[in-house]
Amino acid sequence: MARTKADPGKRDRILTAAMKVFARKGFASARVSDVAREAGVADGTIYLYFASKDAILISIFEEGMQGVIDGLVKGLKGIDDPRERLRFFCKYHLTTVENDPDLAEVLLIELRFSDKFLSEYKPQVMLDRYLEQLAGIISEGQRRGIFKREIPTGIAMGVVFGSLDEISLHRVLQRKKRAEPTFDITAVADHVANMLIGGLAA
Amino acid sequence: MARTKADPGKRDRILTAAMKVFARKGFASARVSDVAREAGVADGTIYLYFASKDAILISIFEEGMQGVIDGLVKGLKGIDDPRERLRFFCKYHLTTVENDPDLAEVLLIELRFSDKFLSEYKPQVMLDRYLEQLAGIISEGQRRGIFKREIPTGIAMGVVFGSLDEISLHRVLQRKKRAEPTFDITAVADHVANMLIGGLAA
């Protein structure tokens, strides 16, 4: 079959279906035929768009992260105060996890727990582009004397990202167990942001 | 062979050897015979002490965590101020990762990336006993009015543990790449503790 027949709508449908299937069954146990069934296409159709199951996961990751980064950059545009920029970063991170559960599960669990991706594929490039935004917020706050200059930016980033990642992972695992969240995510984000801003405030 | 021949020294030697082998080769690729060779015992001897490779990993985890918790409880004993107790917790967590690299790698990487353990074995019991110590430090600080009462203890715990875990994981991965750490671990722990104590301070 000719590649020129490629239909972007169908490609997106396959990616959305794959996210659902990987989130539900786990990447390791999911088969390309499960993805085809969920997307309502023939097994062979998948291979018009993706070379392998791995290639589907990489596309979900890269395109998902690209969307996340674009939304973050757009949201930060109108905010000047580094404290409010950091608060927005926390809210954006946690609401993305909350509102896009299939993507969150693939990014936070399947990709992380896949040894394969740690050695052969480098997710670091996209993650670094996301973290660059956080680095910019912190270093600008330090430059302006609003955030403590004595805390190395890299360590402050580890504290912020580690906090958000831990709370996100907890949230995703709770959802897998179908447990009701104890707090509204906006309230959680505000508490986390208050604690982090308080810790960084000069 | 009779179980009564069991030799605790030999059992410890097998566990130490297994930690080295799992850290070096990864749990998935490591074989029981690799562990036997590293420990200097015959393959069959391993089975006098452990039913399977999984049982070795569970023992490393449970006994390792028990040692970590005992050291933490002992170290906290002489400290009264909740801020200094939290600082000790940060230092203890990060220096344990630094000083016991094989154990840290098994706890932070092999156990986390092993799907098997997430479903069949529940590492949560030991982790919870570790986290209970942290919960006690934070809630006691809140009770005394030294830490902000408006931050839910569970969220504060997520921020503290997430920060330490992120920085530990970064440290372990750096070491795997044989990269020189940028900061001395005691300095890192102080920066992290300052930020977290600042964020919690009433």
Interface residues (C-beta under 8 A of the other chain):
Chain A: G26 A28 R112 F113 D115 L118 K148 E150 I151 P152 G154 I155 A156 G158 V159 F161 G162 S163 L164 D165 E166 I167 H170 T182 F183 V188 H191 V192 N194 M195 L196 I197 G198 G199 L200 A201
Chain B: G26 A28 R112 F113 D115 L118 K148 E150 I151 P152 G154 I155 A156 G158 V159 F161 G162 S163 L164 D165 E166 I167 H170 T182 F183 V188 H191 V192 N194 M195 L196 I197 G198 G199 L200 A201
